[in-house]
Amino acid sequence: MQNPQFQVSQEQSVHVMKFILPEMIDTMEIDALIDQVLRALEKTAGERWIMELNEVAYLGSSMLGLMVNIRERIRQADGRLVLCGLSPQLLRIFQACCLERLFTIVKTRAEAMTRVMRE
C-alpha cells in the first residue's frame, strides 16, 4: 500500500526517508504511516538514513514519537541517521521537546549526505 505522506528512495548507499505531511492529518492516516515507516526500517535499520522534512508543515506528538522510535531502531542496529530540511517552526518544536540533542540535524539534503557518509 502506497502512502502519499511517506516515500523511501536510495541515493548512492543512503536510504532517504521523505515525509510529506500537511498541517492536519487524521489518526487513521498516522497509524498507517507509522506501520509503513516501521516496515521500511525492518531490514535496513543498520544502514545509513536521511530523514527529509522540508515538506512537513507540522509534527504532532504521534509523529514526534515516531521520529524517536525511528532514531532508536536505527541506533540499536548500528545505523546512521541525519535529519534535514526542518523549517524554523519544526526546529522550534524539536528544541521545545529537547529533541535536537537526540538527532543530527542539518539544513540541506546535500549536507545530510556528506554528514551521514562521514559518521
URCOR-V926084 format. One record per residue. N is the residue number from 1. RES is the residue in three letters. SS is DSSP state (alpha for helix, beta for strand, coil for the rest). PHI is phi in whole degrees, -180 to 180 (none if undefined). Layout:
N,RES,SS,PHI / N,RES,SS,PHI
This chain:
1,MET,coil,none / 2,GLN,coil,-80 / 3,ASN,coil,-120 / 4,PRO,coil,-68 / 5,GLN,coil,-94 / 6,PHE,beta,-151 / 7,GLN,beta,-137 / 8,VAL,beta,-122 / 9,SER,beta,-134 / 10,GLN,beta,-129 / 11,GLU,beta,-127 / 12,GLN,coil,56 / 13,SER,coil,-103 / 14,VAL,beta,-115 / 15,HIS,beta,-85 / 16,VAL,beta,-114 / 17,MET,beta,-103 / 18,LYS,beta,-114 / 19,PHE,beta,-105 / 20,ILE,beta,-127 / 21,LEU,beta,-121 / 22,PRO,coil,-76 / 23,GLU,coil,-64 / 24,MET,coil,-120 / 25,ILE,coil,-145 / 26,ASP,coil,-85 / 27,THR,alpha,-60 / 28,MET,alpha,-63 / 29,GLU,alpha,-65 / 30,ILE,alpha,-61 / 31,ASP,alpha,-60 / 32,ALA,alpha,-64 / 33,LEU,alpha,-63 / 34,ILE,alpha,-59 / 35,ASP,alpha,-59 / 36,GLN,alpha,-66 / 37,VAL,alpha,-64 / 38,LEU,alpha,-66 / 39,ARG,alpha,-65 / 40,ALA,alpha,-64 / 41,LEU,alpha,-86 / 42,GLU,coil,-48 / 43,LYS,coil,-99 / 44,THR,coil,-126 / 45,ALA,coil,-60 / 46,GLY,coil,-81 / 47,GLU,coil,-105 / 48,ARG,beta,-91 / 49,TRP,beta,-132 / 50,ILE,beta,-119 / 51,MET,beta,-109 / 52,GLU,beta,-98 / 53,LEU,beta,-121 / 54,ASN,beta,-71 / 55,GLU,beta,-114 / 56,VAL,beta,-110 / 57,ALA,coil,-84 / 58,TYR,coil,-159 / 59,LEU,coil,-124 / 60,GLY,coil,-85 / 61,SER,alpha,-63 / 62,SER,alpha,-63 / 63,MET,alpha,-72 / 64,LEU,alpha,-64 / 65,GLY,alpha,-62 / 66,LEU,alpha,-62 / 67,MET,alpha,-60 / 68,VAL,alpha,-66 / 69,ASN,alpha,-62 / 70,ILE,alpha,-59 / 71,ARG,alpha,-57 / 72,GLU,alpha,-66 / 73,ARG,alpha,-62 / 74,ILE,alpha,-68 / 75,ARG,alpha,-63 / 76,GLN,alpha,-65 / 77,ALA,coil,-88 / 78,ASP,coil,67 / 79,GLY,coil,-90 / 80,ARG,beta,-129 / 81,LEU,beta,-138 / 82,VAL,beta,-131 / 83,LEU,beta,-98 / 84,CYS,beta,-146 / 85,GLY,coil,79 / 86,LEU,coil,-75 / 87,SER,coil,-70 / 88,PRO,alpha,-56 / 89,GLN,alpha,-64 / 90,LEU,alpha,-65 / 91,LEU,alpha,-62 / 92,ARG,alpha,-64 / 93,ILE,alpha,-63 / 94,PHE,alpha,-60 / 95,GLN,alpha,-68 / 96,ALA,alpha,-62 / 97,CYS,coil,-95 / 98,CYS,coil,60 / 99,LEU,alpha,-82 / 100,GLU,alpha,-64 / 101,ARG,alpha,-78 / 102,LEU,coil,-85 / 103,PHE,coil,-112 / 104,THR,beta,-87 / 105,ILE,beta,-122 / 106,VAL,beta,-129 / 107,LYS,coil,-79 / 108,THR,coil,-115 / 109,ARG,alpha,-65 / 110,ALA,alpha,-62 / 111,GLU,alpha,-63 / 112,ALA,alpha,-64 / 113,MET,alpha,-60 / 114,THR,alpha,-60 / 115,ARG,alpha,-67 / 116,VAL,alpha,-69 / 117,MET,alpha,-75 / 118,ARG,alpha,-81 / 119,GLU,coil,-76
